[in-house]
Amino acid sequence: MSATGVLEPAMVNLRFEALLSARRPGEALQLLQSQLPGHRDAPFIWHLFCRVFLILERYPEAESAGRQALAMGPEDTGVLTNLSLAVLYQGRHEEAVDLALRTVELAPDDPESHYWLGVMHLNTPSGGKPEWAAARDAARTAMELNPDNADYYWLAASASGRMGAREDAARYLSGGLAVDPGNRALLMLGTRLTGGQDVVGGEAEVLRSLLAQDPMDSQAHLLLRAQAYARLRRLAILPWLQVVFFCFLAPFVPAAAVGGAVPVALFLAFVFAWRSRRRYRVLRQELPGDYLEDLQRTGPLTRLSRRLTLAGMLAVSAGTLGAAVAGTGEPLQWFLVFTVAGLLPAAAGYQLLLAGEERDGQPAGVRYQRPDTRRSNATLIVAGCLLSLLTLVHADRLVFAGASLLSLALMLAAALAGMMGRRLITGVTLRSAVFVAAALILIAVLGTNGTYLLRSGGLPEPPEPSPVQEPPRIPTPTFGNPTPFPAVTLPPMPEVSFPPVPRVSLPAGP
């Protein structure tokens, strides 16, 4: 170090790398700022600035520093790679690909140049197969040049997975883990690829292993937390599915009007309660230690949502049972209204989970980005919507269809309210405004039609008793006053004359 405090370039690089390894990018930036006056004309200092700004997600500043370094060293492939990343993260994909292609032209035998070109193709906004195929080809070239780098296998597996080549993706995934069994990127990728969990194990298991290796792995913490919240939200959906199943199944019971649907209501209440409890216990076992309890203890919104979900399940069970007992008439309609109203706590709990995931445990002033997770509830929600619409097949018992459509409108309104709240924070775009307007129209149509059918739709009617067939009546004979037989007149017999018998004289005896 000189008297002015300026370090040698090698020492600046050494301290910079040490701070990045310790996950202290802010201090690394301060180091560079303190050394800038003594190395302003050196390309390495601007390259380091580009790298640290990329880590801090300050992409315009990273691009500016990268172009400054590139002006001093136009053939530095490392600078070109980092500059292409800064451009890519600002949404200029074609320019990023051009910079990566220039890197490949300068260093065709460098596997890293092919790898980063593949990364540019993989992150294309169009998401087409030609770009993914180009990413896979670039990864294959990099693997041919250096088969011992697990990152190249990750790129090939990612591109193959997006193209739908599951067997190729699994093969690259296994090959990469054979090279580096603890590679974090490959393990995380395996939890998202279809069939990848057969290679790496379950998502919670992988995240637990990563946190065991590095308790400071913020990305693993974020993904594990997102998985827990996604599966808690699935529990909040179950009361709505219970209503939809009851409205679809109850009309199939012939004696529904006289309480015949009571077994259906009891069965659904038992099944959904058992399912909810089982899913909660499985989630608690898969998460490390008391993770789930700590999540609810430290997050007031999460804890309140759990209570509201339980209240919704109890209200829905009571409402469906009351509707089954009522059978028909106004009592049935009022119990169905109570059942739909019982979804309000569950819908509120669902929204509190969304808000709790964004707010509880997050640093103040940091915008939360919900990570992608395989524990998505989209398929379950779509299935519930389709089943809710299928209740319209009961043309003679449309009161159940009305309750089902009304519950669907309520759940969509709750989801839309949560989305609109987040849009107000992040900013409303024309596309989001059009989507919200279309969603409001759909909710209004479903709610109006559901209310009309619930009030005036067909009600189950008690079965009419079948007429009793009386046996034929046989007249009882009366022996005290017999009926006289009619007189019969016979014709006179004709007279018959017989001739006289001649006399015979016998001779006298001797």
Beta strands, then each sheet from edge to edge (+ up, - down):
end
